[in-house]
Amino acid sequence: MSYAVEQQSEYVLNSAILSNSERNTGFDIEIKNIITSFQIFEHIEKPYLTAQFIVIDTSNLIQDYDFQGGEKLTIDLIQSEEQNDGISITKEFLIDKIEETSRTDETTDSVIFHCVEYHTFKSSLQNISRSYTGPISSIISKIFSEYLDRDVLALGEDGVGTIKVIIPNLNPIEASTWLKRRAVSNIGMPYFLYSVLGTKNLIMRDLGSIFSDPVMNINVPFVYAPSMTSSLHGIHKYYNILDFKISETEDLQSLIGEGLVGGEYYFYDTMTAVPFRVEHNVEDNFRELSTLNLIGGDNERFVFGPDYKLNDKNISTYKSRSITQMSSSGAFNNGIRSFKSYQQENNSSNHKRKVFARSIKAFLAKSPIQITVKGREFLTGDENYTIGKVIRILFIDNESTNENTSQLLFDTKKSGDYVICAARHSFDNDVYNTTLSCGRLGSLSEEIILWV
């Protein structure tokens, strides 16, 4: 069965307007023709995009424009195949610094701009020192709407409930990040707050709801097979991995040292002087997630090996660390009404979810992979197709073709369903590639075989 061969990814930079915000109103310059290449970065831990633009200056742009570090660059771009009927992407960036200026010849400079999404500039100028009451996602949405004029799409089930906090002299992004660190789902999954290329709103979502979504490309997996022929039986199309990198993986020792494999935690209430004790065993966490089908598939092939033992005792049952934390003080209990403070919980089970979230978040980064693919599937203004999405990545087994040249077996260790945690969109001339940094909690649940 034949399938469509992938074509070279292309993009159209419709405009790139340089302005100096309100310093001199109406002083805008179109610079798209002098941008030689640029990159845009997304990250699951950052509520803003970053970018890098390389421009060729032959007309004293830097000198005449008098760059001071507060300039705005507004770009509008679209995937070339969608130019007639697609939705373009418009993003506003702050040029926060000039990374490098080099002279290519006597009259030409090459300038590298480093940029952050423009609402970070608005955030840096404002300070919050006030109280908020409500669910964490609602407080964060209110902060972004009130101070930064940005919407936050909150997904997942909040497990903390209503709290009352006093923002301790932080700017809006710092305050939202501080609050996000406290958020956990009903089953103890960590939350992420991030900005994406494809939509205007920010997203706040827990890891459990991410893994509960269908795999985005289950019928068109990313496959690393440079020599594969164009006839895969049963597969109409697949995405070719141009390059991949696997490094700094499987560092179990560090996780043990941080008390994220096994440990005991004490959460003290300073008002009652009563500690809540929590025993942490990461194997129990993975078993629970496997039961809920939240490992990235219905399987028990965790990124933690439950069969590791020392002296016939599972390593996750060792109390490798004993950690104590002040959790509450009754600060918002006036005898009539009572609200939970930032770290307050009323029982050990709720405190255990905080440990669970911290541990699972660390294990998500234990077996990372970085792949580079054609970027055209990710450049669309109607939806987010990168950060927080689950994708299937396949690698051919090393012995597959030696046993049977007509049969392809896939490496069940490297292959799997991964969460996209970061993306680097690289635009160079007419070529657009995307490098995806991904994490996972489990390997493939079943052996996949393809006949060619």
C-alpha positions, 0 to 999 in steps of 0.5 A: 500500500502506498502513501503520500511522501512527505514534502519539504516543510515551508512557512510564510512570514507575513510580517515582522513589525518592529516598534518601540512600544509607547516610547515613540508611538507610530514609529513602526518598521517592517523588518521581515526582509532582513530576517535571515532565520529565527527560532521560537521556543515553547516549554511546559514549565514556562508561561511565556514563549522565547525566541531568537531572531537573526537579522542582517543590518545594512542600513544602520538599524541599530544605530538609528532606532536607538535600541534600549531593550524595550522594543516590541517585535510583532510577527505574523506567520503561517504554514505555506500550504495553509496560506489561502484558507488557514489561520495565521499565528500572530505573536508579540515579543519583547526584544529583551537583549541583543545577544551578539553583533558581528560584522560580516563585511565593512558595511554589514552587521549580523545581529542576534535578538533574544526575545520573550513573549511581550506579556513578560515585560508587562509582568516585570513592571507590576507587583502584587501584594494582596490576598486571593481566595478560591481554587488555584486555577481560578486565582491564576486566571484572575491574575493573568486577566487583570494584570496581563490581559491574557486568558488561561484555559484551565483543564483537569480536576483540582485536588486542592479546593478553595484556598486563601493566599497573600501574594508575597510581593511578586510580579504576576508571572512569579505569583502564578508560577508560585501558585502552580507549584502548589496545585495537584489533581485529585489523584496527585498529579502535578500541574503545568502552566505554559504558553503555546505557539498555536493559540493565544491563550495560556494553558494550565493542565495536570499530567493526568488529564494529559495522559488521559487524552488519545495519542495525537498521532497513533495512526501516523507515528514518528518513526526513525527509519532513514532507510525504510522504503515507501511501502509500509503495509497497513500504514498510510503515512508516517512522520520521519524522524530526521534526527534524535538525541538521547542523553542524561537518562535513567539517573535513578540514584539522584531520585533516590537521594531526593527521597522521590523513590522511597522516603518519609515526610512530616508536615507540621501544623504549627498551631497544633504542633501535630505532624502528619506523617506520609510514607512514600513508595514510588512503586505504589504510585506507578501501580495506581497510575497503571490501574488508571491507564495513565502510564502512556498506555495500558501497561506496567512497563514503568520508567521505574524498575519495581524489581530492583532490590537490596537485601531482598527488599524492594528499594522503594520500601527504603526510607532513603530520606526523612523530610520535614515541612511546615504545612499550616498555622491556622492563619485564616481561621477566625473562629467563624470562617476558615480557609486553607492556607498555601500548604495546609491540608487536613489529613495525611492523604492530602499531603501524600498527593503533594509528594506523589506530584513531586515524584511523578514530575521528576520521573517524567524527566528520567527517560527523555528523548529529543527528536527533530521532525518536519514542522508543518504539522505544528504551525497552525493557528487553530489549535495547540499541537505541541506542548502537553500533547502525547505522541507515539515515537517508534524505533526499529529493533536492532535485530529486526531486519537480521531475523526477517527482512520482510518484518519490522519489529520495534524497540520497546525500550526507546519506543513509546508514548511521550509527552511533548515537554518542550519544542524548538521551532526553527525557521531557516530560509524556506525550511521549517523543522521542529525539535521536540523534547519529550518525557514519558512514564512507561514504555510500549505496552505491546510489541508492534510489528510491521510487515514491509 
